[in-house]
Amino acid sequence: MIRTGLAAALAIASLACSIDRADAAELPTRKPGLWEIKIKITGGVMPTAKMLHCTDEKTDREMSTMFNPMRPLACEKREVGRVEDYYTIDSICRFEGKSVTMHSDVKGDFTSKYTVITETKTREEEGIEPTITDMTLEATYLGACKPSQKPGDVTMAGGMTVN
């Protein structure tokens, strides 16, 4: 379960930290408002997670630096590319003594929906086969944020909200 949670956090952070790179392809910011995000992970024991995220352009840009466990010094490779109608993100990082290699395909219009499909290979030690985890993140735009929400609010399953 810890590996699965690590894979999800790293994949989301990889997407976020790649949004603001000026020297590579740039992912667009999402349409401001309320997004429903579903995360399904295979190769782990975590079931599908669902959350609601209230965002605006500033919040999307700030996520690139705030929620990033893979600091630039820990990653020897981090590239964003564009292939026809989708983006690719490739990263090789070290996290808590582990080698983490990720490849993501990002598709969608960022105004009504987008999908991120990520394969993460986590190697505990050299010479040992990596653990492979696949994650699919599906996001759907729901409309304006609720009056009680502010940009950055994330409501988890069970009702807990963090900003």
C-alpha positions in Angstrom: 0.0 0.0 0.0 2.9 2.4 0.8 4.4 1.7 -2.7 1.1 2.3 -4.3 0.6 5.6 -2.5 4.1 6.6 -3.4 3.5 5.9 -7.0 0.3 8.0 -7.1 2.0 10.9 -5.3 5.0 10.8 -7.6 2.9 10.6 -10.8 0.7 13.5 -9.7 3.8 15.5 -8.7 5.5 14.6 -12.0 2.5 16.1 -13.9 2.4 19.1 -11.7 6.2 19.8 -11.8 6.2 19.5 -15.6 3.5 22.1 -16.1 5.9 25.1 -15.6 8.9 24.0 -17.6 9.8 26.7 -20.1 12.5 24.7 -21.9 10.2 21.9 -23.0 6.6 21.4 -24.2 4.2 23.1 -21.8 1.0 21.5 -20.5 -1.9 23.9 -20.4 -3.5 24.9 -17.2 -6.9 23.5 -16.4 -10.1 25.5 -16.8 -10.8 27.3 -13.5 -13.5 25.6 -11.4 -14.3 22.3 -9.8 -12.7 19.1 -11.2 -13.6 15.5 -10.2 -10.4 13.4 -10.2 -10.5 9.6 -10.2 -7.3 7.6 -9.7 -7.1 3.9 -10.4 -3.9 2.1 -9.7 -3.0 -1.5 -10.8 -0.1 -3.4 -9.5 -1.0 -2.4 -5.9 -3.7 -2.9 -3.3 -5.2 0.6 -3.3 -8.7 0.8 -4.7 -9.9 3.6 -7.0 -9.7 7.0 -5.3 -11.9 9.9 -6.0 -11.5 13.6 -5.1 -12.8 17.0 -6.0 -10.4 19.8 -6.7 -11.3 23.5 -6.8 -8.7 25.3 -9.0 -7.8 28.5 -10.8 -4.9 29.3 -13.1 -2.7 30.6 -10.3 -3.4 27.5 -8.2 -2.4 25.1 -11.1 0.9 27.0 -11.6 1.6 27.0 -7.8 1.1 23.2 -7.6 4.2 22.9 -9.7 6.4 24.0 -6.8 4.3 23.3 -3.7 3.3 19.6 -4.1 6.5 18.2 -5.5 8.3 15.5 -3.5 10.8 15.1 -6.5 12.9 18.2 -6.1 14.9 19.1 -9.2 18.1 17.9 -7.6 16.7 14.4 -7.1 15.8 14.0 -10.8 18.4 13.2 -13.4 15.8 13.4 -16.1 12.5 15.2 -16.4 11.2 15.9 -19.9 7.8 17.0 -21.3 7.1 16.4 -25.0 4.2 16.8 -27.4 3.2 14.1 -29.8 0.3 15.1 -32.1 -2.7 15.5 -29.7 -1.1 14.4 -26.4 1.8 15.1 -24.1 4.4 12.8 -22.7 6.3 13.1 -19.4 9.4 11.1 -18.7 11.2 11.2 -15.4 14.0 9.3 -13.7 14.4 10.3 -10.0 15.7 9.1 -6.7 13.2 9.2 -3.8 13.9 7.8 -0.3 16.8 5.8 -1.7 14.8 4.2 -4.5 15.2 4.7 -8.2 11.8 5.8 -9.7 11.3 5.8 -13.5 8.0 7.2 -14.8 6.4 7.6 -18.2 3.1 9.4 -18.5 0.8 10.1 -21.5 -1.5 13.1 -20.9 -4.5 13.5 -23.2 -7.5 15.9 -23.1 -8.5 19.4 -23.6 -8.0 20.6 -20.0 -11.4 22.5 -20.3 -13.8 19.6 -19.9 -11.6 16.5 -19.3 -8.1 15.0 -19.3 -6.5 11.7 -18.7 -3.1 10.8 -17.4 -1.8 7.2 -17.9 1.4 6.6 -16.0 3.7 3.6 -15.7 6.0 3.8 -12.7 9.0 1.5 -12.2 10.4 1.5 -8.6 13.7 -0.2 -8.0 14.6 -0.8 -4.4 18.2 -2.0 -5.1 20.4 -2.5 -8.2 20.1 -6.0 -9.6 16.6 -6.5 -8.4 13.6 -6.4 -10.8 11.6 -3.1 -10.4 8.1 -3.0 -9.0 5.8 -1.8 -11.8 2.7 0.2 -11.0 0.2 1.5 -13.6 -2.0 4.5 -12.7 -4.8 6.1 -14.6 -6.0 9.5 -13.5 -9.3 10.7 -15.1 -10.4 14.3 -14.5 -13.8 15.8 -15.5 -14.8 19.4 -15.2 -18.0 19.8 -13.1 -18.5 23.6 -13.3 -17.9 26.4 -10.9 -16.5 25.8 -7.4 -19.1 25.7 -4.7 -19.5 29.0 -2.7 -17.8 27.4 0.3 -14.7 26.4 -1.7 -11.6 28.4 -2.6 -9.0 27.6 -5.2 -6.7 24.9 -3.9 -9.3 23.0 -1.9 -9.2 19.3 -2.4 -12.1 17.2 -1.0 -11.2 13.6 -0.4 -13.6 10.6 -0.3 -15.2 10.8 3.2 -15.5 14.6 3.0 -12.2 15.8 4.4 -11.0 19.0 2.7 -7.4 20.2 2.5 -5.9 23.2 0.8 
